[in-house]
Amino acid sequence: MDFNFIKKGENTWSFISFCLVLKQLKISSYEVKLPVYIVARCNGIQHIAAMIKDLDIAKNVNLLSEIESDKVSDVYTKK
């Protein structure tokens, strides 16, 4: 079996940990102790932008993107 796909991940060790937990879950019940990372950048403003359907605000809080790129917007640093 070719495991080169593991090396392509952003965080190899986190991915391996996830795979081992998933394997254990298939065998029996298991208490998962992996950390959950949450990016809460501007999330209150994200909710407001979604509720009022404001596209300009949505672009500035990463709900929508103008172009296809990995650039992250931050409404707090926007002038």
N, CA, C and O atoms as a GROMACS GRO file, in nm:
protein
  316
    1MET      N    1   0.084  -0.118   0.000
    1MET     CA    2   0.000   0.000   0.000
    1MET      C    3   0.089   0.125   0.000
    1MET      O    4   0.186   0.132   0.075
    2ASP      N    5   0.055   0.221  -0.082
    2ASP     CA    6   0.133   0.343  -0.096
    2ASP      C    7   0.082   0.448   0.004
    2ASP      O    8  -0.034   0.487   0.000
    3PHE      N    9   0.170   0.494   0.093
    3PHE     CA   10   0.132   0.591   0.195
    3PHE      C   11   0.190   0.730   0.168
    3PHE      O   12   0.201   0.810   0.261
    4ASN      N   13   0.227   0.760   0.045
    4ASN     CA   14   0.283   0.891   0.012
    4ASN      C   15   0.183   1.004   0.030
    4ASN      O   16   0.223   1.120   0.048
    5PHE      N   17   0.054   0.973   0.027
    5PHE     CA   18  -0.047   1.078   0.045
    5PHE      C   19  -0.035   1.142   0.183
    5PHE      O   20  -0.074   1.258   0.201
    6ILE      N   21   0.018   1.070   0.281
    6ILE     CA   22   0.032   1.124   0.416
    6ILE      C   23   0.130   1.241   0.417
    6ILE      O   24   0.110   1.338   0.489
    7LYS      N   25   0.236   1.231   0.338
    7LYS     CA   26   0.338   1.336   0.333
    7LYS      C   27   0.287   1.464   0.270
    7LYS      O   28   0.346   1.570   0.291
    8LYS      N   29   0.178   1.457   0.194
    8LYS     CA   30   0.127   1.574   0.125
    8LYS      C   31   0.045   1.665   0.215
    8LYS      O   32   0.018   1.780   0.179
    9GLY      N   33   0.005   1.617   0.331
    9GLY     CA   34  -0.079   1.694   0.422
    9GLY      C   35  -0.005   1.810   0.485
    9GLY      O   36   0.118   1.812   0.492
   10GLU      N   37  -0.081   1.907   0.532
   10GLU     CA   38  -0.022   2.025   0.594
   10GLU      C   39   0.040   1.991   0.729
   10GLU      O   40   0.148   2.040   0.763
   11ASN      N   41  -0.028   1.906   0.806
   11ASN     CA   42   0.023   1.866   0.936
   11ASN      C   43   0.021   1.713   0.943
   11ASN      O   44  -0.080   1.652   0.977
   12THR      N   45   0.133   1.654   0.910
   12THR     CA   46   0.143   1.509   0.897
   12THR      C   47   0.106   1.436   1.026
   12THR      O   48   0.032   1.338   1.023
   13TRP      N   49   0.157   1.484   1.139
   13TRP     CA   50   0.132   1.413   1.265
   13TRP      C   51  -0.013   1.420   1.308
   13TRP      O   52  -0.066   1.323   1.362
   14SER      N   53  -0.078   1.532   1.284
   14SER     CA   54  -0.221   1.542   1.317
   14SER      C   55  -0.302   1.446   1.232
   14SER      O   56  -0.396   1.383   1.280
   15PHE      N   57  -0.266   1.435   1.104
   15PHE     CA   58  -0.338   1.344   1.015
   15PHE      C   59  -0.318   1.198   1.056
   15PHE      O   60  -0.412   1.119   1.054
   16ILE      N   61  -0.196   1.164   1.093
   16ILE     CA   62  -0.168   1.027   1.138
   16ILE      C   63  -0.247   0.998   1.266
   16ILE      O   64  -0.303   0.889   1.281
   17SER      N   65  -0.252   1.094   1.358
   17SER     CA   66  -0.331   1.076   1.481
   17SER      C   67  -0.478   1.052   1.449
   17SER      O   68  -0.541   0.964   1.506
   18PHE      N   69  -0.530   1.132   1.356
   18PHE     CA   70  -0.669   1.116   1.314
   18PHE      C   71  -0.693   0.976   1.257
   18PHE      O   72  -0.792   0.911   1.289
   19CYS      N   73  -0.602   0.930   1.172
   19CYS     CA   74  -0.617   0.797   1.111
   19CYS      C   75  -0.617   0.687   1.217
   19CYS      O   76  -0.695   0.592   1.208
   20LEU      N   77  -0.531   0.698   1.316
   20LEU     CA   78  -0.526   0.597   1.422
   20LEU      C   79  -0.653   0.598   1.506
   20LEU      O   80  -0.702   0.492   1.546
   21VAL      N   81  -0.707   0.717   1.533
   21VAL     CA   82  -0.834   0.726   1.607
   21VAL      C   83  -0.946   0.666   1.525
   21VAL      O   84  -1.030   0.592   1.578
   22LEU      N   85  -0.950   0.697   1.397
   22LEU     CA   86  -1.053   0.642   1.309
   22LEU      C   87  -1.046   0.489   1.304
   22LEU      O   88  -1.150   0.422   1.305
   23LYS      N   89  -0.926   0.435   1.299
   23LYS     CA   90  -0.908   0.290   1.300
   23LYS      C   91  -0.963   0.230   1.430
   23LYS      O   92  -1.031   0.128   1.428
   24GLN      N   93  -0.932   0.295   1.543
   24GLN     CA   94  -0.980   0.246   1.672
   24GLN      C   95  -1.132   0.253   1.681
   24GLN      O   96  -1.195   0.164   1.738
   25LEU      N   97  -1.192   0.358   1.624
   25LEU     CA   98  -1.338   0.372   1.626
   25LEU      C   99  -1.407   0.262   1.544
   25LEU      O  100  -1.519   0.221   1.576
   26LYS      N  101  -1.340   0.214   1.440
   26LYS     CA  102  -1.398   0.105   1.360
   26LYS      C  103  -1.398  -0.026   1.438
   26LYS      O  104  -1.485  -0.110   1.417
   27ILE      N  105  -1.302  -0.041   1.528
   27ILE     CA  106  -1.290  -0.165   1.605
   27ILE      C  107  -1.389  -0.167   1.721
   27ILE      O  108  -1.459  -0.265   1.743
   28SER      N  109  -1.394  -0.057   1.796
   28SER     CA  110  -1.481  -0.051   1.914
   28SER      C  111  -1.508   0.095   1.949
   28SER      O  112  -1.456   0.186   1.885
   29SER      N  113  -1.590   0.115   2.051
   29SER     CA  114  -1.613   0.252   2.096
   29SER      C  115  -1.483   0.302   2.157
   29SER      O  116  -1.405   0.226   2.215
   30TYR      N  117  -1.461   0.431   2.144
   30TYR     CA  118  -1.333   0.487   2.182
   30TYR      C  119  -1.353   0.633   2.218
   30TYR      O  120  -1.426   0.704   2.149
   31GLU      N  121  -1.290   0.678   2.326
   31GLU     CA  122  -1.298   0.818   2.364
   31GLU      C  123  -1.195   0.897   2.286
   31GLU      O  124  -1.074   0.880   2.306
   32VAL      N  125  -1.242   0.982   2.198
   32VAL     CA  126  -1.154   1.061   2.112
   32VAL      C  127  -1.100   1.179   2.191
   32VAL      O  128  -1.175   1.253   2.254
   33LYS      N  129  -0.968   1.196   2.187
   33LYS     CA  130  -0.904   1.304   2.262
   33LYS      C  131  -0.821   1.394   2.171
   33LYS      O  132  -0.722   1.453   2.214
   34LEU      N  133  -0.863   1.404   2.047
   34LEU     CA  134  -0.793   1.492   1.954
   34LEU      C  135  -0.840   1.636   1.975
   34LEU      O  136  -0.958   1.660   2.000
   35PRO      N  137  -0.748   1.733   1.966
   35PRO     CA  138  -0.789   1.872   1.981
   35PRO      C  139  -0.870   1.918   1.860
   35PRO      O  140  -0.847   1.873   1.748
   36VAL      N  141  -0.964   2.007   1.884
   36VAL     CA  142  -1.044   2.065   1.777
   36VAL      C  143  -1.003   2.210   1.764
   36VAL      O  144  -1.015   2.288   1.859
   37TYR      N  145  -0.955   2.247   1.646
   37TYR     CA  146  -0.911   2.383   1.623
   37TYR      C  147  -1.024   2.462   1.558
   37TYR      O  148  -1.078   2.420   1.455
   38ILE      N  149  -1.059   2.573   1.617
   38ILE     CA  150  -1.166   2.657   1.565
   38ILE      C  151  -1.109   2.796   1.539
   38ILE      O  152  -1.050   2.859   1.627
   39VAL      N  153  -1.128   2.842   1.418
   39VAL     CA  154  -1.090   2.979   1.386
   39VAL      C  155  -1.214   3.064   1.405
   39VAL      O  156  -1.310   3.054   1.329
   40ALA      N  157  -1.211   3.149   1.505
   40ALA     CA  158  -1.328   3.230   1.536
   40ALA      C  159  -1.305   3.375   1.495
   40ALA      O  160  -1.355   3.467   1.560
   41ARG      N  161  -1.230   3.394   1.389
   41ARG     CA  162  -1.203   3.529   1.342
   41ARG      C  163  -1.332   3.592   1.291
   41ARG      O  164  -1.393   3.542   1.196
   42CYS      N  165  -1.372   3.698   1.352
   42CYS     CA  166  -1.488   3.778   1.309
   42CYS      C  167  -1.618   3.698   1.310
   42CYS      O  168  -1.708   3.731   1.233
   43ASN      N  169  -1.631   3.595   1.393
   43ASN     CA  170  -1.748   3.509   1.375
   43ASN      C  171  -1.879   3.577   1.413
   43ASN      O  172  -1.983   3.540   1.358
   44GLY      N  173  -1.878   3.673   1.505
   44GLY     CA  174  -2.002   3.746   1.534
   44GLY      C  175  -2.046   3.827   1.413
   44GLY      O  176  -2.164   3.831   1.378
   45ILE      N  177  -1.949   3.891   1.348
   45ILE     CA  178  -1.979   3.969   1.228
   45ILE      C  179  -2.021   3.876   1.113
   45ILE      O  180  -2.103   3.913   1.030
   46GLN      N  181  -1.963   3.756   1.108
   46GLN     CA  182  -2.004   3.659   1.006
   46GLN      C  183  -2.151   3.625   1.020
   46GLN      O  184  -2.223   3.619   0.920
   47HIS      N  185  -2.197   3.604   1.142
   47HIS     CA  186  -2.338   3.573   1.164
   47HIS      C  187  -2.428   3.688   1.121
   47HIS      O  188  -2.531   3.668   1.058
   48ILE      N  189  -2.387   3.810   1.157
   48ILE     CA  190  -2.467   3.926   1.119
   48ILE      C  191  -2.471   3.941   0.968
   48ILE      O  192  -2.578   3.965   0.911
   49ALA      N  193  -2.356   3.927   0.901
   49ALA     CA  194  -2.350   3.939   0.756
   49ALA      C  195  -2.440   3.835   0.688
   49ALA      O  196  -2.506   3.864   0.589
   50ALA      N  197  -2.440   3.714   0.743
   50ALA     CA  198  -2.524   3.609   0.686
   50ALA      C  199  -2.672   3.637   0.708
   50ALA      O  200  -2.755   3.616   0.619
   51MET      N  201  -2.706   3.685   0.828
   51MET     CA  202  -2.847   3.712   0.858
   51MET      C  203  -2.905   3.825   0.774
   51MET      O  204  -3.019   3.819   0.729
   52ILE      N  205  -2.824   3.931   0.754
   52ILE     CA  206  -2.876   4.044   0.677
   52ILE      C  207  -2.841   4.035   0.529
   52ILE      O  208  -2.877   4.122   0.450
   53LYS      N  209  -2.770   3.927   0.492
   53LYS     CA  210  -2.734   3.898   0.353
   53LYS      C  211  -2.657   4.014   0.288
   53LYS      O  212  -2.685   4.052   0.174
   54ASP      N  213  -2.559   4.068   0.362
   54ASP     CA  214  -2.475   4.177   0.313
   54ASP      C  215  -2.350   4.117   0.248
   54ASP      O  216  -2.262   4.066   0.318
   55LEU      N  217  -2.342   4.122   0.116
   55LEU     CA  218  -2.232   4.060   0.044
   55LEU      C  219  -2.098   4.128   0.068
   55LEU      O  220  -1.994   4.062   0.072
   56ASP      N  221  -2.098   4.260   0.083
   56ASP     CA  222  -1.972   4.331   0.107
   56ASP      C  223  -1.910   4.291   0.241
   56ASP      O  224  -1.791   4.264   0.249
   57ILE      N  225  -1.993   4.287   0.344
   57ILE     CA  226  -1.942   4.244   0.475
   57ILE      C  227  -1.901   4.097   0.468
   57ILE      O  228  -1.799   4.059   0.525
   58ALA      N  229  -1.979   4.015   0.400
   58ALA     CA  230  -1.948   3.872   0.390
   58ALA      C  231  -1.811   3.848   0.327
   58ALA      O  232  -1.740   3.757   0.368
   59LYS      N  233  -1.774   3.929   0.229
   59LYS     CA  234  -1.641   3.915   0.167
   59LYS      C  235  -1.531   3.952   0.265
   59LYS      O  236  -1.423   3.893   0.262
   60ASN      N  237  -1.557   4.050   0.352
   60ASN     CA  238  -1.455   4.095   0.446
   60ASN      C  239  -1.440   4.006   0.568
   60ASN      O  240  -1.344   4.021   0.643
   61VAL      N  241  -1.533   3.915   0.590
   61VAL     CA  242  -1.523   3.823   0.704
   61VAL      C  243  -1.514   3.678   0.659
   61VAL      O  244  -1.543   3.586   0.736
   62ASN      N  245  -1.474   3.657   0.535
   62ASN     CA  246  -1.443   3.525   0.481
   62ASN      C  247  -1.562   3.432   0.462
   62ASN      O  248  -1.546   3.310   0.465
   63LEU      N  249  -1.680   3.488   0.443
   63LEU     CA  250  -1.794   3.404   0.408
   63LEU      C  251  -1.800   3.385   0.257
   63LEU      O  252  -1.847   3.282   0.208
   64LEU      N  253  -1.753   3.483   0.184
   64LEU     CA  254  -1.747   3.478   0.038
   64LEU      C  255  -1.608   3.520  -0.006
   64LEU      O  256  -1.539   3.594   0.065
   65SER      N  257  -1.567   3.475  -0.122
   65SER     CA  258  -1.438   3.520  -0.174
   65SER      C  259  -1.461   3.585  -0.310
   65SER      O  260  -1.544   3.540  -0.389
   66GLU      N  261  -1.386   3.691  -0.335
   66GLU     CA  262  -1.396   3.759  -0.464
   66GLU      C  263  -1.324   3.680  -0.572
   66GLU      O  264  -1.372   3.667  -0.684
   67ILE      N  265  -1.208   3.629  -0.537
   67ILE     CA  266  -1.130   3.547  -0.629
   67ILE      C  267  -1.095   3.418  -0.558
   67ILE      O  268  -1.100   3.408  -0.436
   68GLU      N  269  -1.059   3.321  -0.636
   68GLU     CA  270  -1.024   3.191  -0.577
   68GLU      C  271  -0.879   3.194  -0.533
   68GLU      O  272  -0.788   3.170  -0.612
   69SER      N  273  -0.858   3.223  -0.406
   69SER     CA  274  -0.724   3.224  -0.349
   69SER      C  275  -0.735   3.188  -0.202
   69SER      O  276  -0.845   3.180  -0.146
   70ASP      N  277  -0.622   3.167  -0.141
   70ASP     CA  278  -0.621   3.133   0.001
   70ASP      C  279  -0.607   3.257   0.089
   70ASP      O  280  -0.587   3.244   0.210
   71LYS      N  281  -0.617   3.376   0.031
   71LYS     CA  282  -0.601   3.498   0.108
   71LYS      C  283  -0.717   3.512   0.207
   71LYS      O  284  -0.834   3.504   0.169
   72VAL      N  285  -0.682   3.534   0.333
   72VAL     CA  286  -0.782   3.547   0.438
   72VAL      C  287  -0.804   3.694   0.466
   72VAL      O  288  -0.709   3.769   0.486
   73SER      N  289  -0.929   3.735   0.466
   73SER     CA  290  -0.962   3.875   0.496
   73SER      C  291  -0.978   3.891   0.646
   73SER      O  292  -1.011   3.797   0.717
   74ASP      N  293  -0.954   4.013   0.693
   74ASP     CA  294  -0.974   4.043   0.833
   74ASP      C  295  -1.038   4.181   0.843
   74ASP      O  296  -0.974   4.282   0.815
   75VAL      N  297  -1.163   4.184   0.882
   75VAL     CA  298  -1.239   4.308   0.887
   75VAL      C  299  -1.179   4.407   0.986
   75VAL      O  300  -1.197   4.528   0.970
   76TYR      N  301  -1.108   4.358   1.087
   76TYR     CA  302  -1.052   4.446   1.190
   76TYR      C  303  -0.930   4.523   1.141
   76TYR      O  304  -0.897   4.627   1.198
   77THR      N  305  -0.865   4.476   1.037
   77THR     CA  306  -0.748   4.546   0.983
   77THR      C  307  -0.782   4.621   0.854
   77THR      O  308  -0.696   4.690   0.799
   78LYS      N  309  -0.904   4.610   0.807
   78LYS     CA  310  -0.946   4.678   0.684
   78LYS      C  311  -0.964   4.828   0.711
   78LYS      O  312  -1.020   4.868   0.813
   79LYS      N  313  -0.917   4.907   0.617
   79LYS     CA  314  -0.930   5.052   0.632
   79LYS      C  315  -1.038   5.106   0.543
   79LYS      O  316  -1.063   5.226   0.541
   0.00000   0.00000   0.00000
